[in-house]
Amino acid sequence: MVKNLCQTLMEELLNNKIFATHALAGVGSVALGTAVTYPLDTVKAIIQAGSSSSKQLTTTEVFNRVQSFSGTSVGRTLGVGARFGIYEILTAFYKDGREDNHVHASEALLAGLIAGFAESLITSPFELIKVRAQITSASHIPKSASLRKKVAVAPLIQKLLHGFTPDTKALNYSVSLLSTLTSKHPNMMAALQDYPWMMTGSGKPPSVVSVRKPPEIISLEGWGSLWRGLRSGVLRDSVFSGFFFGTWQSLHRAMLDWKAVGMHPEPRTDDEIGPLSPFAVSVAAGVSGSVAAAASHCFDTAKYRSQCVVLPKFLSMERKLLKWKTPGKRFERASGIHPADRNLLFRGIGLRMACSGIASFVMVGSYFLAVDRLA
């Protein structure tokens, strides 16, 4: 019954030419905007994740290190679609019963905050994979690593740490340190290999380059890792969406008022003023995107840096058992910002403002162009 209902609904939507036109134009505009700005987004992500308090990567250094622009834009397409879709649904309630279908800037801000929350939940898993692919594109993997001799490991390690082998040299060093104990294990090497944190012999988790594919992430870090940095991600997308729609609505109102100057008789509604040019609306969207990016950039950096941390499942379990408390002040704990990243939160803000502004301009402009051609 549910299947038949879904098929009937899809047939009705596809038979609706207006819906099909706008849906196709929306998907194409988001894909085009993402493709145009993806190189800038990759450079920004590498600067945010690779910079430290003592060293800041420059755009030139990143371009020299990037070997390819890899990643996926599926999550962004779904997220932007959810953002605009939920915003239109919410603002429809605001405009209901009004003569000129006007939306106040405060109403657009509130609707944007809610739309950004939904967008963050949808895009988080896809963004984790995209960020790690971007970091890998600028990482030089030694060729000798692929020729390293594989060492037999315990079944527990193969299950928890997919694709990894212990460092024999480091394991031997650990065994030599423990051999001074009075009570010795008959086979200390095999006993140490039964513990996942001895996979490298030093207790360090693998790098992001080694854990970038979905099966590797799920096997090592668990399903919950796909939503890592959710707090900072929700704040980032909510603030971005709220500022974007609020600023865009304010600029739209200002341009309508400017267009109405000198009109006789004085227009009483927005319909009497007439529509704005697509170019002016696109420019307003670009400016709004840059403003929203600047307002939410600190949360963007916090999310990117948290997604670049490999946290195996056994370490997460240890933290829960030991009731490990997240470091930082109350606001940092609530927003997902690590205290070590306080001086790094605004790294790459110029690139993000440019990326968001260009993407918003291209998306809105190409959307109007596609709707005009397909209509």
N, C-alpha and C positions, 0 to 999 in steps of 0.2 A: 504494500500500500504506500509506504513512504517512498519507495523507488519510483512508482508510477506518478506520485505527486511531484517529485523532483523533476522527472522527465517532462511532465506537463508544464511546470513552471519554466524550465529551460526553453521549451518550444515557444511559449508565449513571449519570453524575453527576446529570443532570436527573431521572432516574427515582427517585433517592434523595431522598426527601422531607426527611430530616434535613439533608442537605447543602444542598439548595436553600433551606430555611428559614434556616439560619445564614448562607449567602452573601448572601441578600437582606437579612437583618437587618444584617449587617456593612456592606454598601454603603450602606444607608440611614442607619445611625448615623454613619458617617464623613462622608457628605454633609451631614447635619444639623449635626454639630459644626463642620464647616468653615464652613457658611453663618452660623451663629450668631456665630462669632468672627472672621469675615472683616474687618469694619470695624476691630476692634482690631489685627488683623494688618497691615492697610494703614497705619494710623497708626504702628505700630511700625517698619515697613519704611521709611517716609519719614523718621522721626526718625533711624534708623540711617544712612541714606544721605545725608541732607541736613545733618546736624550737622557742625560742625567744632570744632577745638580752641578757637577764639575765640567761637563762637556755638553754642548748643544750642537746637534747635527744641522748643517746648512742645506739649503735646497740643492746647491751644486753637488755637494757630497752625496746626497741621496740619489740624484739622477745618475751619478757615476757608478753607484753601487747596484742600482736596479737593473736586473737582467731581463725581466719581462713583466707585463702588467697582467697578473692573473687574479682570479676570483670570480664571484658570481653576483649577478644583480637581481636574482629572483626575489630575494628578501626585500630589497628596496622597492621593487615594483609592487609587491603585495602591501608593504608598509605604507607607501605613498597613496595607494588606492584606498586603503583603510582610513588613512588620515582625512582625505578629501571626502570620502563617502560618509563617514561618521559626522564630519563637520556639516555637510549639506543636510543630513537628517536632523541634526540638532538645531541648526539655524532655521529649518522649515517650521519648527514649533514657534520660534521667536517671531517669524514673519506672518504667522497665521492670524488673519483678522486685520492686518495693517493695510492701509490703503496703498502705500507705495512700496511694500515689500522691503522696507529698510531694516538693516541690522546695525545696531550700535557697536562701537568698538569694544566696549566692555563685554557685550554678549559674544562677539567673535573671539575675544580672548578666552572666555570661559569654555566655549565650545572647542577651541583649539587645545586647551589643556586636557580635556577628556579624550579628544581624538588622538593626541600624542601618547597618552597612556596605552590605548589599544594598539597603536603602531609599535610601541616598544615591545609589547608581549609577542607580537607576530614576527618582528625582524630579528630578535635577539639570537636565535640559533643560527640563522643565515649569516648574521654579522660576525659571529665568532669564527666561522669557517672562512669568511672573506678576509678578516683581519689577519689571520694566521697565514693565509695564502699571500697576502701583501708583504708580510714580514719575511716570508720565505723567499720572495722574489729579490730581496736585497741581501740575502745571506749567502755567503760563499761556503759551500759544503766541501770539505776536503775529499779528493778522490780516493784517498787511502781508506776513508771510512767505509766505502762500499766494498773494499777488498779485505776487510777485517775478518779474521777467522771466527766463525760462529762457535760458541761454547754451549754445551748442553746445560739447560737450566731446569729447575724443579717445575713440576706441573702447576704449582700455585703461582709462580712468577709468570709462566706462559699465559695463564688465565687473566691475571691482573695487569700485567705489563706486556701488552701485545707488541711483538716485534723487537724486544730488547734482550740483551745478554749482559751478564755481569762483567766488570772489568777485572780480569784475572790478576793483574799486577796489584790493583788496589785491594782485592780480596786477600791476596797473600800478605800484604802489609798489615791488614786488620787481624789476620790469623796470628802473625808474629807478635802483635801487641797483646793479644789475648792469651797467648801461650804461656805467659808468665804467671797466670792464675794457678792456684794450688789444685782446684778441681777442674780437670780438663775433660772435654768431650772427646770421645774416641774418634769422631770424624768431624772436626770443627768446620772444615771447608763446606761440606754438604749441609751442615746445620745452619751456617750463615746464609747459604743460598736459599733456604726455605723462607727467608724474610724478604718481602718485596723491597724494603728500603735499602737492601744491600745489593740491588741490581747493578749499581755502578761501583760499589765498594766504598763510596763516600757519602751516601745518603742524599745525594743531590738528584732531583727529578730531571728528566730529559728536557732538552730545549724545545722551544715552540716549533722549530723546523722539523723535529722528529715526530711531533704530534699535531698534525694539521688536517688529516682526513677524518671524516665522520666516524668510520669504524675504529680508528685509533683513539680518537677523543672519547668515544663512549666506552671503549674497552678499558682505558687507563683511568679516566676521570669520572665516568658515570654519566647518566642521562642528565643529571642536574647541572652539569657543567655547561650545557648548551645555553643556559640562562644565567651564566656568571656575569656579575656586574649589573644585575637587574635593577638595583636601586638607583645607581647613577644613570642607567639607561632610561628608566622611567622619568627621572627628573630632567634629563637632557631632552628627550622627545616631547615631554609635556611643556617645558619652557620654550623650546623651539617652536612647537606648533602654536602655542598660545601667542607668543610674540609675532609670529609670522602672520597669522590671520588678523590679529589685532592691529598691527601696523599696516597691513594691506588694506583693511577696511577703512582705517583713518585716511590713508592716501587716496583711496577711491572716493571717499566723501569729499576730500579737499579738491580733487580734480573735478568732481561734479559741480561743486560750488563755484569753482573758477570758470567752468564752462557756462554756468547760468548767469554770469555777470554780463549785464548789458542786454539781456533778452527782454523783449516787450511783447506781450505782458509778462510779468514775473511768473515763472513756472511754480506751480503748487506741489507737484510730485516729481519724482525722479524720472518717470516715464515721459513727462513733458520735456525734460532736458535732453533726453536721447542717450543712446549708448556711447561709451567712450571708445576711442580707437584701440584695436588690439595691441598696437605697439606701446601705447601709454600704459595699458593694463599690465603688459609684460615687464616694462621698466619698473613699475610699482612693485610687482612681484619679486623682481631681482633685488631691489632695495630692501624689501621686507625680509627676504631670505638672508641677506648679509647682516641685518640688525638682529635677527633671531639667532644666527650662528654665533655672533659675538656674545649674546646674552647667555647662551647655553654651552659655551666652549669648555668651561672648566669641568663640567660633568662628562663631556665627550672625551676629554683626556683621561679622566678617572676610569671610564668604562673601557677604553682601549687598552690602558695599561693593565687592568685587571684581567682582560681576556688574553693577554700575552703571558700570563702566569700559568704554568702547568702544575696542577694540584691533584696528585693521585688520590684514588678513593680511600686508600688506607690512611693517608694523612688527614683527610676530612673526617674519617671515623675517629681517629685519635683526638682531634680537636673537640669533637662532640663529647667523647668520653671524659676528657680532661676539663670540659667546660671552659674551653679557651675563649677569652674575651677579645673582641676586635679592638686593636689599638686606635688611639686618636681621641679627639674631643667628641662631644655629643653630636654636633652637626656632621662631623666627618664620618662617624659611625652610622648615622642615619642615612647619609647620602652616598655611602660606599666609597668615600675618598680615603686613600691611604695617607697617613701623616707624612710618609717619606716623599710623597708627591706634591707637597704644598707649593714648592717653588717651581713646579713643572706644569701647573694646570693651564697656563696660557701659552704654552709652546705650540706653534703652528696656527695661531688664531687668524693671522692674515690669510693663510692658505685656505682655511675653512670658510672664512667670509667670502673669499673670491669664488671658491668652489660652490658654495650654497647659492650665492647671488647669480652666478652664471647658470647653474642648473635650474633655478626657479625661472629665470628669464627664458631659457630654452624650452622648458616644459610648458609654460603658459603660452608662449608664442607659437610653438609647434602645435599645441592643442587647438588654438583658434584657427590656425592655418589648415589643419587636417579636417576640422569640422566644416570649414567653409568649402573645402574641396570635395568632401564626401557627401555633403548635403544635397 
